[in-house]
Amino acid sequence: MESRHLRYALALAEHQHFGRAAAALGIAQPPLSQQIAALERELGARLFDRTARGVFPTAAGEAFLTRARRALAEMSAAVSDAGRAARGETGRLRLGFIGSALLELLPSVLGTFIRDRPEVRLGLREMSTRRSTSALLAGELDLAIGRGAPRGDGAEDLVSVTVGRDHLVAVVGAAHPFAGQAKVSLEQLKGQHLIVAPAEEEPTVAAWLTGLLGEGADTSARAGGVTEAWDAHTIIGLASCGVGVGLGPACLRGAARPDVRVCEVSPRVELPELVMSFRAQDRSPVLAAFLDITRERCPGVAERLERRLGTR
């Protein structure tokens, strides 16, 4: 039995005449009669009564036709579902990201992806760069967005591409001595209690800060003291409370509150790049669709991805 036999039976039931059914199917009448007879022999039951008034389903025929309609509908749905999955319109995407990515990258890229592919199941987790890299290598994420290129064992199995660049700013409460300054110097920062990302969670940023401010940037050694916070809103909130000077990307301005001031750091200091990473061997259509939107929304990403991947 093949799907065409189901279509033949359904057409015959609809038109109640071999000639009209054959015409609707685009075949000659004799082959249709032969195929229906062969189907009845295979089932061991008569599906249609042939009368002078027309051809009508028997009780067995009605039962068969009910299932045949469902079977053909399921086959059509299977074809449709397979096509949509191949185009990345359905499936799952698990994304880990640092909080600041919500201030400069994800609103455009993720927002477009959700609008274009509403049936994709999203697993979204705010995570430090270190944790998202580990989860990506373990197969727990499909995509990770962090500050600086992934490091450690297995990082060579990842494709990483820069998706954003930013520079350092200082965030202080309205009552802080720096609040009236448009800029603060690196020398001024060295004597302040800093609010920064934990070294074990953001190793690239921590190493960068140590190089910038000297070994005193280390949590345990720094005379001014350090409070660790890797969430952008936490850094801003602690700064507003007068805990110290928060350090972060300039995109923090987008989340700033009326009770804080954002100061440029002089001389201008570029931060480690915002990097998107995924497994080199991942051929998921959903991931490919997300990468396509990133290419469209982020200047320069298309060229950088092609250099890393060629054509996928």
Secondary structure, 3 states (H helix, E strand, C coil): CCHHHHHHHHHHHHHCCHHHHHHHHCCCHHHHHHHHHHHHHHHCCCCEEEECCEEEECHHHHHHHHHHHHHHHHHHHHHHHHHHHHCCCCEEEEEEECCCHHHHCHHHHHHHHHHHCCCEEEEEEECCHHHHHHHHHCCCCCEEEEECCCCCCCHHHEEEEEEECCEEEEEEECCCHHHHCCEEEHHHHHCCCEEECCCCCCHHHHHHHHHHHCHHHCCCCCCCCEEECCCHHHHHHHHHCCCCEEEEEHHHHHHCCCCEEEEEEECCCECCCEEEEEECCCCCHHHHHHHHHHHHHCCCHHHHHHHHHCCC
